[in-house]
Amino acid sequence: MNCPKCYHTNSRVLDSRPFEEGNAIRRRRECERCGFRFRTFERKEETPLIIVKKDGTRQEFVREKLIRGLMRACEKRPVTIEEIEKIALEVEQEIRISEQAEISSQQIGEMVLDRLAEIDEVAYVRFASVYRQFDSINFFLDELKEILQSKKQEREK
C-alpha cells in the first residue's frame, strides 16, 4: 500500500477492525519510510449490481451515490450520518439478497422511502419529491396526506 504522503510502497499494519457489520475491514497503517499514519479499507469483491433507470439506461449501483442523495434529503435534519449509512447498507444488502441480475431505480427508491419514513418525515418528503419527480404543489399535498393518514392509522391501532 503506497503512503499518501511520500508514496513509499511499504507500510505496516498497526490495527485492524471489522467495519460495516463485518463486511469490510478498516486498517490503520504506518509508512516504513516517513512514519505517516493512514487508514485503508478492504471490502470483499462482489458482482456488480445493475440499476435500470427510468429512461431504460443501465448503470452500476454505487452506495456512495445513494448516501449523497440521502444526505441532501436529510440536510439540516436530526438524522445522523450513521443512520444514513445504515439505510444505504440495508438497501444494498436487500438488493443482493434478492439475487436479481438487475433492479429498477423505482424499487430502490421505494426501499429507501420505507426506511426514511421511519426516521424523518421531512427527509422522506424531500427524497420523495426528487425520486417521484414532483412537478406541482398538489403532488406534495398528496404525499403529506398519505403520511398523515398512515400516522392516524398507527394511532388507532
C-alpha positions as CSV (number, residue, x, y, z in Angstrom):
1,M,0.0,0.0,0.0
2,N,1.5,3.3,-1.1
3,C,1.9,6.0,1.5
4,P,-0.3,9.0,0.7
5,K,2.4,11.4,1.9
6,C,5.7,10.1,0.5
7,Y,4.4,7.4,-1.9
8,H,6.7,4.8,-0.4
9,T,5.4,1.3,-1.2
10,N,5.9,-0.4,2.2
11,S,3.7,0.2,5.2
12,R,2.9,-1.9,8.2
13,V,-0.5,-2.6,9.7
14,L,-0.9,-1.2,13.2
15,D,-4.5,-2.2,13.8
16,S,-7.4,-4.0,12.0
17,R,-11.1,-3.7,12.9
18,P,-14.3,-5.1,11.3
19,F,-16.4,-2.4,9.6
20,E,-19.9,-2.3,8.0
21,E,-21.2,-5.2,10.1
22,G,-18.2,-7.4,9.3
23,N,-18.4,-6.9,5.5
24,A,-15.2,-4.8,5.5
25,I,-12.0,-4.3,7.4
26,R,-10.6,-0.9,8.4
27,R,-6.8,-1.0,8.9
28,R,-4.5,1.6,10.5
29,R,-1.1,1.7,8.7
30,E,2.2,3.4,9.2
31,C,4.7,4.2,6.4
32,E,8.0,2.5,7.0
33,R,9.9,5.4,5.5
34,C,8.3,8.6,6.9
35,G,6.2,7.2,9.7
36,F,3.0,8.8,8.4
37,R,-0.1,7.1,9.7
38,F,-3.2,6.5,7.4
39,R,-6.2,4.2,7.1
40,T,-7.2,1.8,4.5
41,F,-10.4,-0.1,3.9
42,E,-10.8,-3.6,2.5
43,R,-14.1,-4.9,1.1
44,K,-14.8,-8.2,-0.4
45,E,-15.3,-8.1,-4.2
46,E,-18.8,-8.7,-5.2
47,T,-20.6,-8.9,-8.5
48,P,-21.8,-5.5,-9.7
49,L,-25.4,-4.6,-9.1
50,I,-27.0,-3.2,-12.2
51,I,-29.7,-0.5,-11.8
52,V,-32.2,0.1,-14.6
53,K,-33.0,3.8,-14.7
54,K,-36.4,5.3,-15.6
55,D,-35.2,6.1,-19.1
56,G,-34.1,2.5,-19.6
57,T,-30.3,3.1,-19.2
58,R,-28.3,0.8,-17.0
59,Q,-25.6,1.7,-14.6
60,E,-23.8,0.1,-11.7
61,F,-25.1,0.6,-8.2
62,V,-22.8,2.9,-6.2
63,R,-23.6,3.1,-2.4
64,E,-21.8,6.4,-2.1
65,K,-24.2,7.9,-4.7
66,L,-27.2,6.8,-2.6
67,I,-25.6,8.2,0.5
68,R,-25.1,11.6,-1.2
69,G,-28.8,11.6,-2.2
70,L,-29.8,10.7,1.4
71,M,-27.5,13.4,2.8
72,R,-29.2,16.0,0.6
73,A,-32.7,14.8,1.8
74,C,-31.6,14.8,5.4
75,E,-29.8,18.2,5.3
76,K,-30.4,20.2,8.5
77,R,-32.5,17.4,9.9
78,P,-31.8,15.4,13.1
79,V,-30.6,12.4,11.1
80,T,-27.1,11.1,11.8
81,I,-24.6,10.0,9.2
82,E,-24.6,6.6,10.8
83,E,-28.4,6.3,10.2
84,I,-27.8,7.4,6.5
85,E,-25.0,4.9,6.0
86,K,-27.2,2.2,7.7
87,I,-30.0,2.9,5.2
88,A,-27.7,2.6,2.3
89,L,-26.1,-0.6,3.6
90,E,-29.5,-2.2,4.3
91,V,-30.8,-1.3,0.8
92,E,-27.6,-2.8,-0.8
93,Q,-28.0,-5.9,1.3
94,E,-31.6,-6.3,0.4
95,I,-30.8,-6.0,-3.3
96,R,-28.0,-8.6,-3.0
97,I,-30.3,-11.0,-1.1
98,S,-32.9,-10.7,-3.9
99,E,-30.3,-12.2,-6.3
100,Q,-31.7,-10.3,-9.2
101,A,-29.3,-9.6,-12.0
102,E,-30.9,-6.1,-12.5
103,I,-33.1,-4.0,-10.3
104,S,-35.1,-0.9,-11.2
105,S,-34.3,2.5,-9.7
106,Q,-38.0,2.7,-8.7
107,Q,-37.6,-0.4,-6.5
108,I,-34.5,1.1,-4.8
109,G,-36.4,4.4,-4.3
110,E,-39.2,2.5,-2.6
111,M,-36.8,0.7,-0.3
112,V,-35.2,4.0,0.7
113,L,-38.6,5.7,1.3
114,D,-39.7,2.8,3.5
115,R,-36.7,3.3,5.8
116,L,-36.8,7.2,5.6
117,A,-40.5,7.2,6.7
118,E,-39.5,5.6,10.0
119,I,-36.7,8.1,10.6
120,D,-37.7,11.5,9.5
121,E,-40.9,12.7,7.7
122,V,-39.3,15.9,6.2
123,A,-36.4,13.9,4.8
124,Y,-38.9,11.4,3.4
125,V,-40.8,14.1,1.6
126,R,-37.6,15.7,0.3
127,F,-36.4,12.4,-1.1
128,A,-39.8,11.5,-2.5
129,S,-40.0,14.9,-4.3
130,V,-36.8,14.1,-6.2
131,Y,-37.4,10.4,-6.6
132,R,-41.0,10.7,-7.7
133,Q,-40.3,14.0,-9.7
134,F,-43.0,16.1,-8.1
135,D,-43.7,18.9,-10.5
136,S,-46.5,20.7,-8.7
137,I,-47.6,21.5,-5.1
138,N,-50.5,19.1,-5.5
139,F,-48.1,16.1,-5.5
140,F,-46.6,17.4,-2.3
141,L,-50.0,17.7,-0.7
142,D,-51.0,14.2,-1.8
143,E,-47.8,12.8,-0.2
144,L,-48.4,14.7,3.0
145,K,-52.0,13.5,3.2
146,E,-50.7,9.9,2.8
147,I,-48.2,10.5,5.7
148,L,-51.0,11.9,7.9
149,Q,-53.3,9.1,7.0
150,S,-50.8,6.4,7.9
151,K,-50.0,8.2,11.2
152,K,-53.7,8.3,12.0
153,Q,-54.0,4.6,11.3
154,E,-51.0,3.8,13.6
155,R,-52.5,5.8,16.5
156,E,-55.8,3.9,16.1
157,K,-54.1,0.5,16.5
